[in-house]
Amino acid sequence: MTMCPTRHLTCDHFQCLIYRLQFITYKIVN
C-alpha cells in the first residue's frame, strides 16, 4: 500500500487499486 498517490480516504481505495494494477502491468510490459 505504499504506492498510493492519493491520500488514504475510503473513496480513494479503488483509485489506489487501479494505480497499483497499472504500475504492475507497466513493470511486466517493460
PDB file of N, CA, C and O in Angstrom:
ATOM      1  N   MET A   1       0.823  -1.201   0.000  1.00  0.00           N
ATOM      2  CA  MET A   1       0.000   0.000   0.000  1.00  0.00           C
ATOM      3  C   MET A   1       0.866   1.264   0.000  1.00  0.00           C
ATOM      4  O   MET A   1       0.378   2.350   0.311  1.00  0.00           O
ATOM      5  N   THR A   2       2.101   1.128  -0.335  1.00  0.00           N
ATOM      6  CA  THR A   2       2.983   2.297  -0.307  1.00  0.00           C
ATOM      7  C   THR A   2       2.934   3.072  -1.613  1.00  0.00           C
ATOM      8  O   THR A   2       3.323   4.239  -1.648  1.00  0.00           O
ATOM      9  N   MET A   3       2.464   2.449  -2.687  1.00  0.00           N
ATOM     10  CA  MET A   3       2.440   3.174  -3.947  1.00  0.00           C
ATOM     11  C   MET A   3       1.119   3.862  -4.224  1.00  0.00           C
ATOM     12  O   MET A   3       0.665   3.878  -5.369  1.00  0.00           O
ATOM     13  N   CYS A   4       0.500   4.422  -3.221  1.00  0.00           N
ATOM     14  CA  CYS A   4      -0.753   5.128  -3.450  1.00  0.00           C
ATOM     15  C   CYS A   4      -0.477   6.622  -3.565  1.00  0.00           C
ATOM     16  O   CYS A   4      -0.009   7.237  -2.608  1.00  0.00           O
ATOM     17  N   PRO A   5      -0.757   7.206  -4.709  1.00  0.00           N
ATOM     18  CA  PRO A   5      -0.517   8.641  -4.872  1.00  0.00           C
ATOM     19  C   PRO A   5      -1.544   9.481  -4.106  1.00  0.00           C
ATOM     20  O   PRO A   5      -1.250  10.592  -3.663  1.00  0.00           O
ATOM     21  N   THR A   6      -2.739   8.936  -3.961  1.00  0.00           N
ATOM     22  CA  THR A   6      -3.787   9.678  -3.261  1.00  0.00           C
ATOM     23  C   THR A   6      -3.708   9.424  -1.769  1.00  0.00           C
ATOM     24  O   THR A   6      -3.071   8.463  -1.338  1.00  0.00           O
ATOM     25  N   ARG A   7      -4.340  10.262  -0.982  1.00  0.00           N
ATOM     26  CA  ARG A   7      -4.375  10.056   0.463  1.00  0.00           C
ATOM     27  C   ARG A   7      -5.323   8.926   0.780  1.00  0.00           C
ATOM     28  O   ARG A   7      -6.191   8.590  -0.025  1.00  0.00           O
ATOM     29  N   HIS A   8      -5.162   8.348   1.930  1.00  0.00           N
ATOM     30  CA  HIS A   8      -5.967   7.178   2.277  1.00  0.00           C
ATOM     31  C   HIS A   8      -7.371   7.578   2.732  1.00  0.00           C
ATOM     32  O   HIS A   8      -7.671   7.644   3.924  1.00  0.00           O
ATOM     33  N   LEU A   9      -8.203   7.836   1.753  1.00  0.00           N
ATOM     34  CA  LEU A   9      -9.618   8.076   2.048  1.00  0.00           C
ATOM     35  C   LEU A   9     -10.388   6.845   1.613  1.00  0.00           C
ATOM     36  O   LEU A   9      -9.901   6.048   0.812  1.00  0.00           O
ATOM     37  N   THR A  10     -11.571   6.696   2.135  1.00  0.00           N
ATOM     38  CA  THR A  10     -12.330   5.478   1.837  1.00  0.00           C
ATOM     39  C   THR A  10     -12.710   5.414   0.365  1.00  0.00           C
ATOM     40  O   THR A  10     -12.771   4.326  -0.207  1.00  0.00           O
ATOM     41  N   CYS A  11     -12.964   6.550  -0.252  1.00  0.00           N
ATOM     42  CA  CYS A  11     -13.376   6.545  -1.655  1.00  0.00           C
ATOM     43  C   CYS A  11     -12.179   6.437  -2.585  1.00  0.00           C
ATOM     44  O   CYS A  11     -12.347   6.168  -3.774  1.00  0.00           O
ATOM     45  N   ASP A  12     -10.980   6.640  -2.070  1.00  0.00           N
ATOM     46  CA  ASP A  12      -9.793   6.579  -2.916  1.00  0.00           C
ATOM     47  C   ASP A  12      -9.189   5.188  -2.973  1.00  0.00           C
ATOM     48  O   ASP A  12      -8.178   4.971  -3.642  1.00  0.00           O
ATOM     49  N   HIS A  13      -9.803   4.252  -2.276  1.00  0.00           N
ATOM     50  CA  HIS A  13      -9.243   2.905  -2.251  1.00  0.00           C
ATOM     51  C   HIS A  13      -9.284   2.278  -3.640  1.00  0.00           C
ATOM     52  O   HIS A  13      -8.350   1.583  -4.038  1.00  0.00           O
ATOM     53  N   PHE A  14     -10.358   2.522  -4.370  1.00  0.00           N
ATOM     54  CA  PHE A  14     -10.484   1.955  -5.712  1.00  0.00           C
ATOM     55  C   PHE A  14      -9.462   2.584  -6.650  1.00  0.00           C
ATOM     56  O   PHE A  14      -8.869   1.887  -7.473  1.00  0.00           O
ATOM     57  N   GLN A  15      -9.251   3.885  -6.536  1.00  0.00           N
ATOM     58  CA  GLN A  15      -8.256   4.555  -7.369  1.00  0.00           C
ATOM     59  C   GLN A  15      -6.866   4.024  -7.067  1.00  0.00           C
ATOM     60  O   GLN A  15      -6.040   3.862  -7.966  1.00  0.00           O
ATOM     61  N   CYS A  16      -6.617   3.756  -5.800  1.00  0.00           N
ATOM     62  CA  CYS A  16      -5.326   3.213  -5.396  1.00  0.00           C
ATOM     63  C   CYS A  16      -5.127   1.843  -6.011  1.00  0.00           C
ATOM     64  O   CYS A  16      -4.031   1.516  -6.468  1.00  0.00           O
ATOM     65  N   LEU A  17      -6.171   1.049  -6.024  1.00  0.00           N
ATOM     66  CA  LEU A  17      -6.085  -0.291  -6.598  1.00  0.00           C
ATOM     67  C   LEU A  17      -5.791  -0.219  -8.093  1.00  0.00           C
ATOM     68  O   LEU A  17      -4.964  -0.976  -8.602  1.00  0.00           O
ATOM     69  N   ILE A  18      -6.457   0.678  -8.788  1.00  0.00           N
ATOM     70  CA  ILE A  18      -6.233   0.840 -10.226  1.00  0.00           C
ATOM     71  C   ILE A  18      -4.801   1.311 -10.477  1.00  0.00           C
ATOM     72  O   ILE A  18      -4.137   0.848 -11.404  1.00  0.00           O
ATOM     73  N   TYR A  19      -4.342   2.229  -9.645  1.00  0.00           N
ATOM     74  CA  TYR A  19      -2.982   2.739  -9.803  1.00  0.00           C
ATOM     75  C   TYR A  19      -1.953   1.627  -9.626  1.00  0.00           C
ATOM     76  O   TYR A  19      -0.977   1.550 -10.373  1.00  0.00           O
ATOM     77  N   ARG A  20      -2.175   0.771  -8.639  1.00  0.00           N
ATOM     78  CA  ARG A  20      -1.245  -0.337  -8.401  1.00  0.00           C
ATOM     79  C   ARG A  20      -1.289  -1.329  -9.549  1.00  0.00           C
ATOM     80  O   ARG A  20      -0.252  -1.856  -9.950  1.00  0.00           O
ATOM     81  N   LEU A  21      -2.475  -1.591 -10.083  1.00  0.00           N
ATOM     82  CA  LEU A  21      -2.596  -2.515 -11.209  1.00  0.00           C
ATOM     83  C   LEU A  21      -1.870  -1.966 -12.426  1.00  0.00           C
ATOM     84  O   LEU A  21      -1.184  -2.709 -13.127  1.00  0.00           O
ATOM     85  N   GLN A  22      -2.014  -0.680 -12.683  1.00  0.00           N
ATOM     86  CA  GLN A  22      -1.327  -0.065 -13.812  1.00  0.00           C
ATOM     87  C   GLN A  22       0.182  -0.122 -13.610  1.00  0.00           C
ATOM     88  O   GLN A  22       0.929  -0.353 -14.561  1.00  0.00           O
ATOM     89  N   PHE A  23       0.628   0.085 -12.387  1.00  0.00           N
ATOM     90  CA  PHE A  23       2.056   0.042 -12.094  1.00  0.00           C
ATOM     91  C   PHE A  23       2.614  -1.361 -12.316  1.00  0.00           C
ATOM     92  O   PHE A  23       3.708  -1.521 -12.857  1.00  0.00           O
ATOM     93  N   ILE A  24       1.859  -2.372 -11.898  1.00  0.00           N
ATOM     94  CA  ILE A  24       2.299  -3.759 -12.073  1.00  0.00           C
ATOM     95  C   ILE A  24       2.346  -4.128 -13.549  1.00  0.00           C
ATOM     96  O   ILE A  24       3.313  -4.738 -14.004  1.00  0.00           O
ATOM     97  N   THR A  25       1.319  -3.768 -14.294  1.00  0.00           N
ATOM     98  CA  THR A  25       1.305  -4.097 -15.723  1.00  0.00           C
ATOM     99  C   THR A  25       2.414  -3.339 -16.444  1.00  0.00           C
ATOM    100  O   THR A  25       3.001  -3.860 -17.393  1.00  0.00           O
ATOM    101  N   TYR A  26       2.704  -2.129 -16.013  1.00  0.00           N
ATOM    102  CA  TYR A  26       3.783  -1.358 -16.613  1.00  0.00           C
ATOM    103  C   TYR A  26       5.127  -2.041 -16.384  1.00  0.00           C
ATOM    104  O   TYR A  26       5.979  -2.068 -17.272  1.00  0.00           O
ATOM    105  N   LYS A  27       5.306  -2.585 -15.202  1.00  0.00           N
ATOM    106  CA  LYS A  27       6.551  -3.304 -14.899  1.00  0.00           C
ATOM    107  C   LYS A  27       6.650  -4.588 -15.708  1.00  0.00           C
ATOM    108  O   LYS A  27       7.740  -4.968 -16.136  1.00  0.00           O
ATOM    109  N   ILE A  28       5.525  -5.259 -15.922  1.00  0.00           N
ATOM    110  CA  ILE A  28       5.548  -6.514 -16.676  1.00  0.00           C
ATOM    111  C   ILE A  28       5.853  -6.242 -18.150  1.00  0.00           C
ATOM    112  O   ILE A  28       6.629  -6.970 -18.769  1.00  0.00           O
ATOM    113  N   VAL A  29       5.248  -5.208 -18.705  1.00  0.00           N
ATOM    114  CA  VAL A  29       5.441  -4.899 -20.127  1.00  0.00           C
ATOM    115  C   VAL A  29       6.888  -4.506 -20.395  1.00  0.00           C
ATOM    116  O   VAL A  29       7.477  -4.934 -21.387  1.00  0.00           O
ATOM    117  N   ASN A  30       7.458  -3.693 -19.515  1.00  0.00           N
ATOM    118  CA  ASN A  30       8.846  -3.255 -19.738  1.00  0.00           C
ATOM    119  C   ASN A  30       9.806  -4.213 -19.052  1.00  0.00           C
ATOM    120  O   ASN A  30      11.021  -4.023 -19.117  1.00  0.00           O
TER     121      ASN A  30
END
